[in-house]
């Protein structure tokens, strides 16, 4: 069974790109992906991460002031 992962949804593409940069600077393993079909997003891009890192991802985005539409477990 594969490990659970999560995605961060964003309102804009620029926020998604900024979120990826911020998370990578913090040493988090993240990747920009198309938004999963079961979720809706304004920009169509999501930031994928291992769910075990959800608290760290949330914290680094909040501290950097990156607007997002929430974290979702997949």
C-alpha positions in Angstrom: 0.0 0.0 0.0 1.4 3.4 -0.9 1.9 6.2 1.6 -0.9 8.7 2.1 -0.2 12.1 0.6 -1.8 15.5 0.7 -2.3 18.4 -1.6 -2.5 22.1 -1.0 -4.9 24.0 -3.2 -4.3 27.5 -4.3 -6.4 30.5 -5.6 -3.7 31.6 -8.1 -0.8 30.0 -10.0 1.6 32.5 -8.6 0.7 31.4 -5.1 1.2 27.8 -6.0 4.7 28.5 -7.4 5.6 30.6 -4.4 4.3 27.9 -2.1 6.5 25.3 -3.8 9.6 27.6 -3.4 8.9 28.3 0.3 8.3 24.6 1.1 11.5 23.5 -0.7 13.5 26.2 1.1 12.4 24.6 4.3 13.7 21.2 3.1 10.2 19.7 2.5 9.7 17.3 -0.3 6.9 18.8 -2.4 5.9 18.8 -6.1 3.5 20.9 -8.1 0.9 18.7 -9.8 -2.4 19.3 -11.6 -5.2 19.5 -9.1 -6.7 16.1 -8.6 -10.1 15.7 -10.3 -12.0 15.0 -7.0 -11.0 18.4 -5.7 -11.7 21.8 -7.3 -9.2 24.6 -7.4 -9.2 28.1 -8.9 -5.8 27.8 -10.5 -5.6 24.1 -11.5 -2.3 23.5 -9.7 -1.8 21.8 -6.3 1.3 21.2 -4.2 1.7 17.5 -3.4 3.4 16.4 -0.1 3.7 13.3 2.1 0.8 13.6 4.6 3.1 13.0 7.5 4.5 16.5 6.7 1.1 18.2 6.8 1.8 20.2 9.9 5.2 21.4 8.6 3.7 22.3 5.2 0.9 24.3 6.8 3.2 26.1 9.2 5.7 27.2 6.5 3.0 28.4 4.2 1.4 30.4 7.0 4.7 31.9 8.2 5.5 33.0 4.6 2.0 34.4 4.1 1.2 32.2 1.1 -2.5 32.2 0.4 -4.0 28.8 -0.1 -7.4 27.0 -0.1 -6.4 24.4 2.4 -4.7 21.1 2.8 -6.5 17.9 1.7 -5.6 14.3 2.4 -5.6 12.0 -0.7 
